[in-house]
Amino acid sequence: MNTYFGLCVALCLGIFSLALFGGLVVAEAVAGLLRPGRRRPHSPFQLFLLRVFPFAFSAAVTLALALPAFLSLEPRQTGEVPELYLIVLAAVSLFLLATIAVRLLQLLIFTARLSRHWRQDATRANLTASMPVFRITTPATLFAVVGTFRPKVFIGKDAFDCLTREELEAAIAHESAHVRSLDNLKRTLLSITRLPRLFRHLNRLDEAWSEATELAADEEALSGRSAVDLISALIKVGRLQANRTALLDRPSVAACHLVPSSEYSLMALRLEHLRHFVEDSQPPVAPPRRQSWTAIILAFAAVFAYWLALPMLLPATHMLMEVMAK
């Protein structure tokens, strides 16, 4: 490999490792202070941002600072050779990136394979929904949405037959809320970047995020609908799944389930949350969705600040890289 490009790869990967470690330390400390709990759940958007911050931060530092600083300021005819510690850091980054890539590939393959298997005996349901709804034979108690950009709802025959039309529409509205929030995509990102047990506070955010998304989807599904229908759907599907031994969901599947089998303890909290809407004399109105606009505004602000600071950031970053290379 050319010395110039070899040094570039080693430095960028080394900076990625250092930035990731620093991001993990900061995020773990902040997560420890948050102490998300079921009594006062945090925003799912905030929990997700904190959980993926170390990886987003390290990727931004590497791609937005280290790489352009090296390509624009490092002489092409450099004779510098990476030190051993830099090679070790680069190897760590390669291992982490390869692990993430393998996890992503396995998840996509398994999800696609399972989705094709469910489609083999599926019948399109005649329901009003923003995405295709299929009634399947097995698993008989399944109720889940699969996919992010081309989502499909799969409902097992037992779950489909035990629900009234109003209950079905309320449950599908819950899954539609997950789709609008891109929860399957977020679940995928959390799955492929899962952390060692050492980071116990950040690992706790995965469960806290899952709980917060279910509560948010429940509440959004009530727009123009009765909370009683959604409560009834949750109880009926939950009872069906509790009486069956078939595995309905796996960690390696990118899907959102109406009643995840791994989260039965969340059912009481969801029912209690929905009970308040039953007691409310006014029909529930979904709160305005500001999450997307907030993310867009923050992204534009970050890009603008980056563009303004770039003339100062690149020389400082290159100076740091020079120190690392020596």
DRENDO-1510 file (C-alpha; in Angstrom, 1 decimal, always signed):
<recs>
REC; n; res; u; v; w
REC; 1; MET; +0.0; +0.0; +0.0 .
REC; 2; ASN; +1.2; +3.5; -0.8 .
REC; 3; THR; +2.7; +5.2; +2.3 .
REC; 4; TYR; +0.5; +8.2; +2.0 .
REC; 5; PHE; -2.8; +6.2; +1.9 .
REC; 6; GLY; -1.5; +3.8; +4.5 .
REC; 7; LEU; -0.8; +6.6; +6.9 .
REC; 8; CYS; -4.2; +8.1; +6.1 .
REC; 9; VAL; -6.0; +4.9; +6.9 .
REC; 10; ALA; -4.1; +4.3; +10.1 .
REC; 11; LEU; -4.6; +7.8; +11.4 .
REC; 12; CYS; -8.3; +7.9; +10.6 .
REC; 13; LEU; -9.0; +4.6; +12.1 .
REC; 14; GLY; -6.9; +5.5; +15.1 .
REC; 15; ILE; -8.8; +8.7; +15.6 .
REC; 16; PHE; -12.0; +6.7; +15.2 .
REC; 17; SER; -11.0; +4.5; +18.1 .
REC; 18; LEU; -10.0; +7.4; +20.4 .
REC; 19; ALA; -13.2; +9.3; +19.6 .
REC; 20; LEU; -15.4; +6.3; +20.2 .
REC; 21; PHE; -13.8; +5.6; +23.5 .
REC; 22; GLY; -14.2; +9.2; +24.6 .
REC; 23; GLY; -17.8; +9.2; +23.4 .
REC; 24; LEU; -18.5; +6.0; +25.3 .
REC; 25; VAL; -17.1; +7.5; +28.5 .
REC; 26; VAL; -19.2; +10.7; +28.2 .
REC; 27; ALA; -22.4; +8.9; +27.2 .
REC; 28; GLU; -22.0; +6.3; +29.9 .
REC; 29; ALA; -21.7; +9.1; +32.5 .
REC; 30; VAL; -24.7; +11.0; +31.2 .
REC; 31; ALA; -26.8; +7.8; +31.0 .
REC; 32; GLY; -25.9; +7.2; +34.6 .
REC; 33; LEU; -27.3; +10.6; +35.6 .
REC; 34; LEU; -30.5; +10.2; +33.6 .
REC; 35; ARG; -31.7; +7.1; +35.4 .
REC; 36; PRO; -34.6; +6.5; +33.0 .
REC; 37; GLY; -37.4; +4.7; +34.6 .
REC; 38; ARG; -41.0; +3.6; +34.1 .
REC; 39; ARG; -42.4; +6.2; +36.5 .
REC; 40; ARG; -41.1; +9.1; +34.4 .
REC; 41; PRO; -40.0; +7.8; +31.0 .
REC; 42; HIS; -37.8; +10.0; +28.9 .
REC; 43; SER; -38.4; +10.9; +25.3 .
REC; 44; PRO; -37.5; +8.0; +23.0 .
REC; 45; PHE; -35.8; +10.4; +20.7 .
REC; 46; GLN; -33.5; +11.7; +23.4 .
REC; 47; LEU; -32.8; +8.2; +24.6 .
REC; 48; PHE; -31.9; +7.1; +21.1 .
REC; 49; LEU; -29.6; +10.0; +20.5 .
REC; 50; LEU; -27.7; +9.4; +23.7 .
REC; 51; ARG; -27.4; +5.7; +23.0 .
REC; 52; VAL; -25.9; +6.2; +19.5 .
REC; 53; PHE; -23.9; +9.3; +20.4 .
REC; 54; PRO; -20.5; +7.5; +20.8 .
REC; 55; PHE; -20.7; +6.0; +17.3 .
REC; 56; ALA; -22.1; +9.1; +15.6 .
REC; 57; PHE; -19.5; +11.3; +17.3 .
REC; 58; SER; -16.6; +9.0; +16.3 .
REC; 59; ALA; -17.9; +8.8; +12.7 .
REC; 60; ALA; -18.3; +12.6; +12.5 .
REC; 61; VAL; -14.8; +13.3; +13.9 .
REC; 62; THR; -13.3; +10.8; +11.5 .
REC; 63; LEU; -15.1; +11.7; +8.3 .
REC; 64; ALA; -15.7; +15.5; +8.9 .
REC; 65; LEU; -12.3; +16.4; +10.5 .
REC; 66; ALA; -9.6; +13.8; +10.3 .
REC; 67; LEU; -10.1; +12.6; +6.7 .
REC; 68; PRO; -10.4; +16.1; +5.1 .
REC; 69; ALA; -7.6; +17.5; +7.3 .
REC; 70; PHE; -5.2; +14.8; +6.1 .
REC; 71; LEU; -6.2; +14.9; +2.4 .
REC; 72; SER; -6.0; +18.7; +2.2 .
REC; 73; LEU; -2.9; +19.4; +4.4 .
REC; 74; GLU; -0.7; +16.3; +4.4 .
REC; 75; PRO; +2.0; +16.4; +1.7 .
REC; 76; ARG; +1.6; +13.6; -0.9 .
REC; 77; GLN; +5.3; +12.6; -0.7 .
REC; 78; THR; +5.2; +11.9; +3.1 .
REC; 79; GLY; +7.7; +9.6; +4.5 .
REC; 80; GLU; +6.0; +9.1; +7.9 .
REC; 81; VAL; +5.3; +5.6; +9.0 .
REC; 82; PRO; +2.5; +4.7; +11.5 .
REC; 83; GLU; +3.7; +3.9; +15.0 .
REC; 84; LEU; +2.9; +0.5; +16.6 .
REC; 85; TYR; +0.3; +2.0; +18.9 .
REC; 86; LEU; -1.4; +3.7; +16.0 .
REC; 87; ILE; -1.6; +0.4; +14.1 .
REC; 88; VAL; -3.1; -1.3; +17.2 .
REC; 89; LEU; -5.8; +1.5; +17.4 .
REC; 90; ALA; -6.5; +1.0; +13.7 .
REC; 91; ALA; -6.8; -2.7; +14.2 .
REC; 92; VAL; -9.3; -2.2; +17.0 .
REC; 93; SER; -11.4; +0.1; +14.7 .
REC; 94; LEU; -11.3; -2.4; +11.9 .
REC; 95; PHE; -12.5; -5.2; +14.3 .
REC; 96; LEU; -15.4; -3.0; +15.6 .
REC; 97; LEU; -16.5; -1.9; +12.1 .
REC; 98; ALA; -16.3; -5.5; +10.8 .
REC; 99; THR; -18.4; -6.7; +13.8 .
REC; 100; ILE; -21.0; -4.0; +13.1 .
REC; 101; ALA; -21.1; -5.0; +9.4 .
REC; 102; VAL; -21.5; -8.7; +10.2 .
REC; 103; ARG; -24.3; -8.0; +12.6 .
REC; 104; LEU; -26.1; -5.8; +10.1 .
REC; 105; LEU; -25.7; -8.4; +7.3 .
REC; 106; GLN; -27.0; -11.2; +9.6 .
REC; 107; LEU; -30.0; -9.1; +10.7 .
REC; 108; LEU; -31.0; -8.1; +7.1 .
REC; 109; ILE; -30.7; -11.6; +5.8 .
REC; 110; PHE; -32.7; -13.2; +8.7 .
REC; 111; THR; -35.4; -10.5; +8.5 .
REC; 112; ALA; -35.7; -10.8; +4.8 .
REC; 113; ARG; -35.8; -14.6; +5.0 .
REC; 114; LEU; -38.4; -14.6; +7.8 .
REC; 115; SER; -40.5; -12.0; +5.9 .
REC; 116; ARG; -40.5; -14.2; +2.8 .
REC; 117; HIS; -41.5; -17.2; +4.9 .
REC; 118; TRP; -44.5; -15.3; +6.3 .
REC; 119; ARG; -45.5; -14.1; +2.9 .
REC; 120; GLN; -45.8; -17.7; +1.5 .
REC; 121; ASP; -49.2; -18.4; +3.1 .
REC; 122; ALA; -50.2; -14.8; +3.6 .
REC; 123; THR; -53.6; -13.3; +2.6 .
REC; 124; ARG; -54.0; -9.6; +2.0 .
REC; 125; ALA; -56.4; -8.2; +4.5 .
REC; 126; ASN; -59.1; -5.8; +3.4 .
REC; 127; LEU; -58.4; -3.1; +6.0 .
REC; 128; THR; -57.9; +0.6; +5.8 .
REC; 129; ALA; -54.2; +1.2; +6.5 .
REC; 130; SER; -51.3; +3.2; +5.2 .
REC; 131; MET; -49.3; -0.1; +4.5 .
REC; 132; PRO; -50.1; -3.6; +3.4 .
REC; 133; VAL; -51.6; -5.9; +6.1 .
REC; 134; PHE; -51.3; -9.6; +5.7 .
REC; 135; ARG; -53.1; -12.4; +7.6 .
REC; 136; ILE; -50.8; -15.4; +8.1 .
REC; 137; THR; -51.1; -19.0; +9.4 .
REC; 138; THR; -48.0; -19.2; +11.5 .
REC; 139; PRO; -47.1; -17.9; +14.0 .
REC; 140; ALA; -50.8; -17.8; +14.8 .
REC; 141; THR; -50.5; -15.1; +17.4 .
REC; 142; LEU; -48.1; -12.8; +15.7 .
REC; 143; PHE; -48.9; -9.1; +15.4 .
REC; 144; ALA; -45.9; -7.1; +14.0 .
REC; 145; VAL; -44.7; -4.6; +11.5 .
REC; 146; VAL; -41.6; -5.5; +9.5 .
REC; 147; GLY; -39.5; -3.1; +7.3 .
REC; 148; THR; -38.7; +0.6; +7.4 .
REC; 149; PHE; -39.2; +2.0; +3.9 .
REC; 150; ARG; -41.6; -0.6; +2.6 .
REC; 151; PRO; -43.3; -1.8; +5.8 .
REC; 152; LYS; -45.7; -4.6; +6.0 .
REC; 153; VAL; -47.9; -5.7; +8.9 .
REC; 154; PHE; -48.2; -9.4; +9.6 .
REC; 155; ILE; -51.1; -10.7; +11.8 .
REC; 156; GLY; -51.4; -14.3; +12.8 .
REC; 157; LYS; -54.8; -16.0; +12.2 .
REC; 158; ASP; -55.6; -16.4; +15.9 .
REC; 159; ALA; -54.7; -12.8; +16.6 .
REC; 160; PHE; -56.6; -11.6; +13.5 .
REC; 161; ASP; -59.8; -13.6; +14.3 .
REC; 162; CYS; -60.0; -12.7; +18.0 .
REC; 163; LEU; -60.0; -8.9; +17.3 .
REC; 164; THR; -62.9; -6.8; +16.2 .
REC; 165; ARG; -62.4; -4.5; +13.3 .
REC; 166; GLU; -62.1; -1.5; +15.6 .
REC; 167; GLU; -59.5; -3.3; +17.7 .
REC; 168; LEU; -57.6; -4.3; +14.5 .
REC; 169; GLU; -57.5; -0.7; +13.3 .
REC; 170; ALA; -56.3; +0.6; +16.7 .
REC; 171; ALA; -53.6; -2.0; +16.8 .
REC; 172; ILE; -52.5; -1.3; +13.2 .
REC; 173; ALA; -52.5; +2.5; +14.1 .
REC; 174; HIS; -50.0; +1.6; +16.9 .
REC; 175; GLU; -47.8; -0.2; +14.3 .
REC; 176; SER; -48.1; +2.8; +11.9 .
REC; 177; ALA; -46.8; +5.1; +14.7 .
REC; 178; HIS; -43.7; +2.9; +14.9 .
REC; 179; VAL; -43.3; +3.2; +11.1 .
REC; 180; ARG; -43.6; +7.0; +11.1 .
REC; 181; SER; -41.0; +7.2; +13.9 .
REC; 182; LEU; -38.6; +4.9; +12.0 .
REC; 183; ASP; -38.5; +2.7; +15.0 .
REC; 184; ASN; -37.5; -0.4; +13.0 .
REC; 185; LEU; -34.5; +1.5; +11.6 .
REC; 186; LYS; -33.6; +2.7; +15.1 .
REC; 187; ARG; -34.0; -0.8; +16.5 .
REC; 188; THR; -31.6; -2.0; +13.8 .
REC; 189; LEU; -29.0; +0.6; +14.7 .
REC; 190; LEU; -29.3; -0.3; +18.4 .
REC; 191; SER; -29.0; -4.0; +17.7 .
REC; 192; ILE; -25.8; -3.8; +15.5 .
REC; 193; THR; -24.1; -1.4; +18.0 .
REC; 194; ARG; -25.0; -3.3; +21.2 .
REC; 195; LEU; -22.3; -2.8; +23.8 .
REC; 196; PRO; -20.4; -5.0; +26.2 .
REC; 197; ARG; -21.9; -5.4; +29.7 .
REC; 198; LEU; -19.2; -3.0; +31.0 .
REC; 199; PHE; -21.3; -0.1; +29.8 .
REC; 200; ARG; -24.3; -1.0; +32.0 .
REC; 201; HIS; -25.9; +2.5; +31.9 .
REC; 202; LEU; -25.9; +2.7; +28.1 .
REC; 203; ASN; -27.1; -0.9; +27.8 .
REC; 204; ARG; -30.0; +0.0; +30.1 .
REC; 205; LEU; -31.0; +2.7; +27.5 .
REC; 206; ASP; -31.9; +0.0; +25.0 .
REC; 207; GLU; -34.7; -1.3; +27.3 .
REC; 208; ALA; -35.7; +2.3; +28.3 .
REC; 209; TRP; -35.9; +3.3; +24.6 .
REC; 210; SER; -38.1; +0.3; +23.8 .
REC; 211; GLU; -40.5; +1.1; +26.7 .
REC; 212; ALA; -40.7; +4.8; +25.7 .
REC; 213; THR; -41.4; +3.9; +22.0 .
REC; 214; GLU; -44.2; +1.6; +23.0 .
REC; 215; LEU; -45.8; +4.3; +25.2 .
REC; 216; ALA; -45.4; +6.9; +22.5 .
REC; 217; ALA; -46.9; +4.6; +19.8 .
REC; 218; ASP; -49.8; +3.8; +22.0 .
REC; 219; GLU; -50.6; +7.4; +22.6 .
REC; 220; GLU; -50.2; +8.4; +18.9 .
REC; 221; ALA; -52.5; +5.5; +17.9 .
REC; 222; LEU; -55.4; +7.1; +19.8 .
REC; 223; SER; -55.9; +10.0; +17.5 .
REC; 224; GLY; -59.5; +9.7; +16.5 .
REC; 225; ARG; -59.9; +6.3; +18.1 .
REC; 226; SER; -61.1; +4.9; +21.4 .
REC; 227; ALA; -58.5; +3.9; +24.0 .
REC; 228; VAL; -60.8; +1.0; +24.9 .
REC; 229; ASP; -60.2; -0.7; +21.5 .
REC; 230; LEU; -56.4; -0.5; +21.8 .
REC; 231; ILE; -56.5; -1.8; +25.4 .
REC; 232; SER; -58.8; -4.6; +24.4 .
REC; 233; ALA; -56.4; -5.5; +21.5 .
REC; 234; LEU; -53.4; -5.5; +23.8 .
REC; 235; ILE; -55.1; -7.8; +26.3 .
REC; 236; LYS; -56.4; -10.2; +23.8 .
REC; 237; VAL; -53.1; -10.6; +21.9 .
REC; 238; GLY; -51.1; -10.6; +25.1 .
REC; 239; ARG; -53.2; -13.5; +26.4 .
REC; 240; LEU; -52.9; -15.4; +23.2 .
REC; 241; GLN; -49.1; -15.1; +23.2 .
REC; 242; ALA; -48.9; -16.0; +26.9 .
REC; 243; ASN; -50.6; -19.3; +26.2 .
REC; 244; ARG; -48.4; -20.2; +23.3 .
REC; 245; THR; -44.8; -21.5; +23.4 .
REC; 246; ALA; -43.9; -20.5; +19.9 .
REC; 247; LEU; -41.2; -17.9; +19.7 .
REC; 248; LEU; -42.6; -14.8; +18.1 .
REC; 249; ASP; -39.7; -12.4; +18.0 .
REC; 250; ARG; -36.0; -12.6; +18.1 .
REC; 251; PRO; -33.3; -10.0; +18.7 .
REC; 252; SER; -32.0; -10.5; +15.2 .
REC; 253; VAL; -35.3; -9.4; +13.5 .
REC; 254; ALA; -35.9; -5.8; +12.6 .
REC; 255; ALA; -39.6; -5.7; +13.6 .
REC; 256; CYS; -41.9; -3.9; +16.1 .
REC; 257; HIS; -44.4; -6.2; +17.8 .
REC; 258; LEU; -47.7; -5.1; +19.3 .
REC; 259; VAL; -46.9; -7.2; +22.4 .
REC; 260; PRO; -43.2; -8.1; +22.4 .
REC; 261; SER; -42.8; -11.5; +24.1 .
REC; 262; SER; -39.6; -10.3; +25.9 .
REC; 263; GLU; -41.5; -7.3; +27.4 .
REC; 264; TYR; -44.6; -8.7; +29.1 .
REC; 265; SER; -43.7; -6.7; +32.2 .
REC; 266; LEU; -44.3; -3.6; +30.2 .
REC; 267; MET; -47.9; -4.5; +29.6 .
REC; 268; ALA; -49.2; -3.2; +33.0 .
REC; 269; LEU; -47.5; +0.2; +32.4 .
REC; 270; ARG; -49.0; +0.5; +29.0 .
REC; 271; LEU; -52.5; -0.4; +30.2 .
REC; 272; GLU; -52.2; +2.0; +33.1 .
REC; 273; HIS; -51.0; +4.7; +30.6 .
REC; 274; LEU; -54.0; +4.1; +28.3 .
REC; 275; ARG; -56.5; +4.0; +31.2 .
REC; 276; HIS; -56.1; +7.7; +31.7 .
REC; 277; PHE; -57.4; +8.3; +28.2 .
REC; 278; VAL; -60.4; +6.1; +29.0 .
REC; 279; GLU; -61.2; +8.3; +32.0 .
REC; 280; ASP; -60.7; +11.5; +30.0 .
REC; 281; SER; -64.0; +12.8; +28.8 .
REC; 282; GLN; -62.4; +14.5; +25.8 .
REC; 283; PRO; -61.3; +12.4; +22.8 .
REC; 284; PRO; -57.5; +11.9; +22.7 .
REC; 285; VAL; -55.6; +14.1; +20.3 .
REC; 286; ALA; -52.2; +13.1; +19.1 .
REC; 287; PRO; -49.5; +15.7; +20.0 .
REC; 288; PRO; -47.8; +17.5; +17.1 .
REC; 289; ARG; -44.9; +15.6; +15.7 .
REC; 290; ARG; -41.9; +17.9; +16.2 .
REC; 291; GLN; -39.2; +15.3; +16.4 .
REC; 292; SER; -38.5; +15.3; +12.6 .
REC; 293; TRP; -38.4; +19.1; +12.4 .
REC; 294; THR; -36.2; +19.3; +15.5 .
REC; 295; ALA; -33.7; +16.8; +14.0 .
REC; 296; ILE; -33.7; +18.7; +10.7 .
REC; 297; ILE; -33.1; +22.1; +12.3 .
REC; 298; LEU; -30.3; +20.6; +14.5 .
REC; 299; ALA; -28.7; +19.0; +11.5 .
REC; 300; PHE; -28.7; +22.3; +9.5 .
REC; 301; ALA; -27.4; +24.2; +12.5 .
REC; 302; ALA; -24.6; +21.6; +12.9 .
REC; 303; VAL; -23.6; +21.8; +9.2 .
REC; 304; PHE; -23.6; +25.6; +9.2 .
REC; 305; ALA; -21.5; +25.7; +12.4 .
REC; 306; TYR; -19.1; +23.1; +10.9 .
REC; 307; TRP; -18.8; +25.2; +7.7 .
REC; 308; LEU; -18.0; +28.3; +9.6 .
REC; 309; ALA; -15.4; +26.7; +11.9 .
REC; 310; LEU; -13.8; +24.5; +9.2 .
REC; 311; PRO; -10.9; +26.9; +8.4 .
REC; 312; MET; -9.8; +26.7; +12.0 .
REC; 313; LEU; -10.7; +23.1; +12.7 .
REC; 314; LEU; -8.7; +21.5; +9.8 .
REC; 315; PRO; -5.3; +22.9; +10.8 .
REC; 316; ALA; -5.8; +22.1; +14.4 .
REC; 317; THR; -6.9; +18.5; +13.5 .
REC; 318; HIS; -3.9; +18.1; +11.2 .
REC; 319; MET; -1.6; +19.3; +13.9 .
REC; 320; LEU; -3.0; +16.7; +16.3 .
REC; 321; MET; -2.6; +14.0; +13.6 .
REC; 322; GLU; +1.0; +15.0; +13.1 .
REC; 323; VAL; +1.6; +14.5; +16.9 .
REC; 324; MET; -0.1; +11.1; +16.7 .
REC; 325; ALA; +2.0; +10.0; +13.7 .
REC; 326; LYS; +5.3; +10.8; +15.4 .
</recs>
